[in-house]
Amino acid sequence: MIYELYYWPGIQGRGEFVRLALEEAGAKYVDIALVSEQEGGGVPALEKFLESDFVERPPFAPPFLKAGKQLIGQTPNILFFLGERLNLAPRDAAGKLWTNQLQLTISDFVVEIHDTHHPIGSGLYYEEQKPAAKRRSQDFRENRLPKFIGFFERVLKGNSARGPWMVGARLTYADLSMAQVIAGLRYAFPLATRKALQARPRLRALHDAVFERPRIKRYVASVRRVAFNNDDIFRHYSGLDR
Amino acid sequence: MIYELYYWPGIQGRGEFVRLALEEAGAKYVDIALVSEQEGGGVPALEKFLESDFVERPPFAPPFLKAGKQLIGQTPNILFFLGERLNLAPRDAAGKLWTNQLQLTISDFVVEIHDTHHPIGSGLYYEEQKPAAKRRSQDFRENRLPKFIGFFERVLKGNSARGPWMVGARLTYADLSMAQVIAGLRYAFPLATRKALQARPRLRALHDAVFERPRIKRYVASVRRVAFNNDDIFRHYSGLDR
């Protein structure tokens, strides 16, 4: 099986959570964002599925994954599917649900991170919503960021299998996503994130354990990894960090 | 099995998506929001799980469901679990994923509906963010609402099993949630929703088909159904509807 990942070119975005799972597992996949339009990749390839009336089960938005004839949308749904196949989720039903629950909480967190710079509308420029972004970011730094970070640290602490991961003794896709969120937060809100992680040794250790894994290291060092940038979910505007 | 549903008292909120599934299936459950604090219900019962260090797999926020010893959080995750048990989801793996994908898209929609009146912060009052709410609502009415509504109508149109439902020929939990969202939108944005649904006969028919089901009718007429109100996700502020 060669998977095809469909996502916007030029940003990590939500596609990155899927890429990290595929890369960690050493799965064969084509990242359509890295394929030129001439060769059938890029934005037109996405739009074919988003706008066509011939897709019976269409995705609402990227990312989506093509696995044979199956087209799967929504990041946590894609990861639920891949977790089983790539051995990045527990085998028992309760463990699968718990991993999914963590991933959904990470997704909620990601929406709130995104909305710090886009509180009024995702179709408007940041420059059109700067005062609102400043207020929302303040609420995020003071309330939401510590709340989410505290929750995930507590999950790590509560995992009776001592180790760096959130679910039992083995790495899951939720750990990969969590590490990616920490990396993104450090890029976007370096000051607030340093403060929020100060008394959170387990989350810092999880981040390091993920980015030290050989396949993840190789991936991050490769041309396949797009750098963090200010067209993405995680954006660094210093005015929003203080 | 008697399920226990934990959610904030006084509002429908995200708990309602779970209630509709339990009610449609005729499942036995205790709605902890309707149990008095003296009898172990209400907010203290929620907080016991949200704040305790003794819960190994804690929920981040309500709703959460207690099923025997299992504690399950995140609305789409609860519904994934219940869908299987209550026969409100397809039996095949691809159908389960597709139903989950629709539910996740409904969840995204619900976040955006909520944020029309709370674009700056969920911990602040609406009155503290009225100008931002007005701008966000305009973007919602003009762009996001038609986009989501158009997507779900297309899903209904694309379902080759002719009938009122989104997935195959049988009712799923995603249909119940979709009908609830339409009811909520009609309460919150009566003008914008009428316009958005004008050329969407399939969504209107889905709404009616859900609310005509005997168990749902009985539930909605009962004291168990909290009325829509302005402390909830769906709020009616006429200034945000035009």
Boltz contact constraints between the chains, C-beta under 6 A:
constraints:
  - contact:
      token1: [A, 56]
      token2: [B, 158]
      max_distance: 6.0
  - contact:
      token1: [A, 57]
      token2: [B, 98]
      max_distance: 6.0
  - contact:
      token1: [A, 60]
      token2: [B, 105]
      max_distance: 6.0
  - contact:
      token1: [A, 60]
      token2: [B, 151]
      max_distance: 6.0
  - contact:
      token1: [A, 70]
      token2: [B, 94]
      max_distance: 6.0
  - contact:
      token1: [A, 73]
      token2: [B, 101]
      max_distance: 6.0
  - contact:
      token1: [A, 74]
      token2: [B, 101]
      max_distance: 6.0
  - contact:
      token1: [A, 74]
      token2: [B, 104]
      max_distance: 6.0
  - contact:
      token1: [A, 77]
      token2: [B, 97]
      max_distance: 6.0
  - contact:
      token1: [A, 77]
      token2: [B, 100]
      max_distance: 6.0
  - contact:
      token1: [A, 77]
      token2: [B, 101]
      max_distance: 6.0
  - contact:
      token1: [A, 77]
      token2: [B, 104]
      max_distance: 6.0
  - contact:
      token1: [A, 81]
      token2: [B, 97]
      max_distance: 6.0
  - contact:
      token1: [A, 94]
      token2: [B, 70]
      max_distance: 6.0
  - contact:
      token1: [A, 97]
      token2: [B, 72]
      max_distance: 6.0
  - contact:
      token1: [A, 97]
      token2: [B, 77]
      max_distance: 6.0
  - contact:
      token1: [A, 97]
      token2: [B, 81]
      max_distance: 6.0
  - contact:
      token1: [A, 98]
      token2: [B, 57]
      max_distance: 6.0
  - contact:
      token1: [A, 100]
      token2: [B, 77]
      max_distance: 6.0
  - contact:
      token1: [A, 101]
      token2: [B, 73]
      max_distance: 6.0
  - contact:
      token1: [A, 101]
      token2: [B, 74]
      max_distance: 6.0
  - contact:
      token1: [A, 101]
      token2: [B, 77]
      max_distance: 6.0
  - contact:
      token1: [A, 104]
      token2: [B, 74]
      max_distance: 6.0
  - contact:
      token1: [A, 104]
      token2: [B, 77]
      max_distance: 6.0
  - contact:
      token1: [A, 105]
      token2: [B, 60]
      max_distance: 6.0
  - contact:
      token1: [A, 119]
      token2: [B, 119]
      max_distance: 6.0
  - contact:
      token1: [A, 120]
      token2: [B, 135]
      max_distance: 6.0
  - contact:
      token1: [A, 120]
      token2: [B, 136]
      max_distance: 6.0
  - contact:
      token1: [A, 121]
      token2: [B, 139]
      max_distance: 6.0
  - contact:
      token1: [A, 123]
      token2: [B, 143]
      max_distance: 6.0
  - contact:
      token1: [A, 132]
      token2: [B, 132]
      max_distance: 6.0
  - contact:
      token1: [A, 135]
      token2: [B, 120]
      max_distance: 6.0
  - contact:
      token1: [A, 136]
      token2: [B, 120]
      max_distance: 6.0
  - contact:
      token1: [A, 139]
      token2: [B, 121]
      max_distance: 6.0
  - contact:
      token1: [A, 143]
      token2: [B, 123]
      max_distance: 6.0
  - contact:
      token1: [A, 151]
      token2: [B, 60]
      max_distance: 6.0
  - contact:
      token1: [A, 158]
      token2: [B, 56]
      max_distance: 6.0
